[in-house]
Amino acid sequence: MTDPVLSEQRPADFRHATRVHGSFLAAAEKRILIWMAERMPAWVNSDHLTLLGFAAQIATGVCYALAARDRRMLLVAILCLGLNWFGDSLDGTLARVRRQQRPRYGFYVDHMVDSIGALAMMGGLALSGYMHPVIAIGLLIAFLLLSIQSYLATYTIGEFHLSLWNFGPTELRILLVAGNLALFRWPWVIHGRYRLFDVGGAIGLAGMALMLIVVTLKNTVRLYREERIG
């Protein structure tokens, strides 16, 4: 059944959600991205950068899977994470600097690409031997649930949060880079009983679950108060 509210909304009626980005590195990252966007060759457009970021995230997952045979692939994964940051972070900035925004197209494509890329990366980790598949699947589920929460909040509240609790995609990439480097020296931790990425993944999963619960309750209470009956 078609939602009458959605069926009546035409492209011209589309309302931009307020972008909220409060991660630790947001201010510095924004300055760097604008600097790069202003110097980007004219033949490069946002779609090129989106494809680069997507391909790099898929390649990251492949590198993790191949690391089961050759741990040097963890270093290649770091390079792929850097390319992913470059493409994924710069595509929207380039569109805004050039005043070529396509808000509906950009929002839809960017986040579908992120979801598929996350599946590839977590799949690679599950096959790598450095993380238990159950933890990798748990992290993927938590990521997708947080994404769903974010998209629903964008529609119902009109705010799109690029980060939660001062932690965003860039900080996550930095943690992965640090983890990849640490694996060369400490693949097993806590008296050699647990894999480093299992411990880190379990902590990350607990944090993501807490984020999901707190933010969902906060938004539910806000919407209830704003649409109180009687």
N, C-alpha and C positions, 0 to 999 in steps of 0.2 A: 504494500500500500504506500502511495506517495505521501510524504509529509506536506500538507498544504502550505506550511510556512516556507519550506524549501522550494516548492513548485512555483511560488509567487515571486521568488527572488531572482532578479535578472542581473547579469554582469554589472550593469551600471549601478545597481543598488549595493554592490559589494562594499562592506565596511572593513577597513584595515584594523587588525587587532594591534594593541599596543605591545611593542617588543620590550621585554624586560630581561636585561642581561646583567646580572650582578656577580659574576664569577670573580675569583681572585685576580685573574689576568685580563679581564674584559677590557679595561681602559687601555692598557698597553697594547693589547692585541688589536683593538680597533684602530689605533694610530698606525700600526704597522700595515694592516690590511688596506687602509686608505692610501698610504704611501705607495704600496705596490699596485693598487688599482689605478692610480693616476699615471703610472708608468707602464701599464700593460699595453703591448702592441695592439693596434686597432683591429687586427684580424682575429684576435682572441676574444671570444664572447663568453657569457655566463654558462651556456650549454657545454662549451668545451671544458670549462673548469669542473662542472658537475660530473661530466663523464670521466675526467681524470680522477676526481675524488672517489667515484664509485669503483673504477677499475683498480685503484690503489687499495681500497678496502677489501675487495675480492682477493687481490694479490696477497694482502696481509694474511688472510685466512689460509691461502695456499701455502704460504711460507711457514705458518705454524704447523700445518699438516706435514710438510716436508722436514720440519725440524725433528720429527721422530727418528729420522735416519741421519740427519746432519745438523747438529745444533748451530752451525754457522748461519743457517737460514733465519735464526732469530735476529741476526744483524741485518739481513735483507729486509726482514719484517719492520725493523726500525725505519729504514729508508722508505718503505711503503707507507708507514704511518705518517711520515713527514709529507709525502706527496698527497696523502688523503687530507691532511690538515690544509695544505695549500689549496687544493681544489674545492673542498667542502666549505671552507671558511671564506674563501675569496669570491665565490660565484655571486653571492648576494650583494657583497660590498661593491663588486664591479658594476652590477646592475644599478645600484643606487647612485654611485659616482657618475655614471653615464646617463642617469635618468631614463633607464630602460626597464623599469620594474614591470614584472608580470606577476602580481601578487598571488593570484589563484594558481596559475601554472607553476610558479616557483615553489609555493608552499607544498603543493601536491607532489610534484616530482621529487623535490629535495627529500621529503620525509619518506616516500616510498623507497627511494634509493638507500636512505639510511637504514631502513628496516631490513631490506634484502642484504645490504652490506653487513649488518650486525649478525644476521643468520650465517653468512659465510665466515665471518671472523670467529664466532663462537663455535661453529662447526670445525674449523681448523684447530682451535684450541682443544676441542674434545678429542681430536685425532692425534694430537701432538705428543701425548704421553707426559706432558708437563702439568696437565690439569685433568682431574677426574671428569668424565663425561657428564655425570649428574650435576656437578657444580657448574659446568659450562652451560648446560641446558637451563639450570636455575637462573643464571645470570641473564640468559637470553629472554626468558619469560619475564623476569623483573624489568628488563629494559623495555620490552614491548608494552608491559602494563603501565610503566611510567610514561611511555610515549602516548598511549591511548588517553591517559589522564591529561596530558598536556594538550592534546588536540581537542578533547572535550571542553577543557577550560578555555581554550582559545575561542571556541564557538559560543559557549554559554556566558563567559565572563568578559570576553573581549581582550584578554591579556595572553600573550604568548611568551612563556618563560623559557629562555634558552638555557637556563641553568637553575639548579636547585641547591639551596644552602651553600651558595658561593662556589659551587662545583659544576663545571660544564664539560663539554666534549674535549676542549683543549687540555684541561687538567687530567682528564681520563687518558688521553694519548700520552701525556708526560709520564703518568704512572705506569703505563704499559711499556714505554721505552725504558724506564728505570728497572722494571721487572725483568725485561728481556736481558738487560746487562747483568742484573743480579743472578740470573739463572746460570751464568757461566761459572760462578763461584759457589753459589748456594742453591743448587737445585732441590736439595732436601734440607729442612730446618727442624728445629726443636729436637735436638739429639738425633737427627737423621731419620725421624719417624714419619714426617709429613712433607709433601711436596710444597715448595714455596708458593706456587700459584694456587694450590688448594687452600692454603691458609689465607692468602690475599683474596682469593675469590670468595671464600666463606665470609670474610669480613665485609667485602664489597656487597655481597648478597644481603647480609643483615642490614647494612646501611641503606641499601635501595629499598628493602622491604619497609624499613622504618619511615623513609621518605614518603613512600607510597601511602602508607596509613595516615601519617600526619597531614600531608597535603590534601588527600581525599577528604578527610574529616573537616579540614579547614574550609575547603571549597564548598562542601555540602552545607555546612553551617551558614556560610556567607549567602549561598543561593536560597536557602530556606528563609533567612531573615529578609532578603530582598524580595521574595515572592510569598511572603506570609499571607495566609488566608484568614480574613476576619480581623 
